[in-house]
């Protein structure tokens, strides 16, 4: 959504194309922000998984590998919670 489109929605002159039936504007915005946050968390999880893989190549079993892997798992779980509206 562009700034121009968002301005139209906020002024009541437009309706988002992906709004659900009987969904309020506030619920729509919360859902969209949660989706955006979940995408950010998923990106963080991907970075942690790459970091864990790098650590495993350099020093298998080290603390950094375990820590990064745990961070990735927690981030993935949090992203699921955000998508489900529990976060």
C-alpha positions in Angstrom: 0.0 0.0 0.0 1.4 3.4 -0.9 1.2 6.5 1.2 -1.4 8.0 -1.2 -3.6 4.8 -0.8 -3.2 4.8 3.0 -4.2 8.5 3.2 -7.4 7.7 1.3 -8.2 4.8 3.6 -7.6 6.9 6.7 -9.7 9.8 5.4 -12.5 7.3 4.6 -12.4 7.9 0.9 -11.1 4.4 -0.1 -11.3 0.8 1.1 -8.3 -1.5 1.1 -8.7 -4.3 -1.5 -7.6 -7.0 0.9 -9.9 -6.0 3.9 -12.0 -8.9 5.2 -15.8 -8.9 5.2 -17.1 -7.0 8.3 -13.5 -6.2 9.4 -13.1 -2.7 11.0 -10.3 -0.4 9.8 -8.6 -0.8 13.2 -8.7 -4.6 13.0 -7.4 -4.4 9.4 -4.5 -2.1 10.4 -3.6 -4.4 13.4 -3.6 -7.4 11.1 -1.4 -5.7 8.5 1.1 -4.5 11.1 1.3 -7.9 12.7 2.0 -9.4 9.3 4.7 -6.9 8.7 6.2 -7.6 12.1 6.0 -11.4 11.5 7.9 -10.9 8.2 10.6 -9.0 10.1 10.9 -11.8 12.7 11.1 -14.4 10.0 13.9 -12.5 8.3 15.7 -12.4 11.7 15.2 -16.2 12.0 16.7 -16.8 8.6 19.8 -14.7 9.6 20.2 -16.7 12.8 20.0 -20.0 10.9 22.7 -18.8 8.5 24.8 -17.7 11.5 24.3 -21.1 13.1 25.4 -22.8 9.9 28.5 -20.7 9.7 29.4 -21.4 13.3 28.9 -25.2 12.7 31.4 -25.0 9.9 34.0 -23.0 11.9 33.6 -24.7 15.3 31.1 -27.5 15.5 29.2 -27.6 18.8 30.3 -24.2 20.0 28.1 -21.9 22.0 27.4 -19.5 19.1 26.0 -22.3 17.0 23.6 -23.4 19.7 22.6 -19.9 20.6 21.9 -18.9 17.0 19.9 -22.1 16.4 17.8 -21.4 19.6 17.3 -17.8 18.6 16.0 -19.0 15.2 13.6 -21.5 16.7 12.2 -18.9 19.1 11.9 -16.3 16.3 10.0 -18.8 14.1 7.6 -19.6 17.0 7.0 -15.9 17.7 6.3 -15.2 14.0 3.6 -17.9 14.1 2.1 -16.4 17.1 2.0 -13.0 15.4 0.3 -14.4 12.3 -2.3 -16.1 14.5 -2.9 -12.9 16.4 -1.5 -14.1 19.8 1.7 -12.0 19.8 
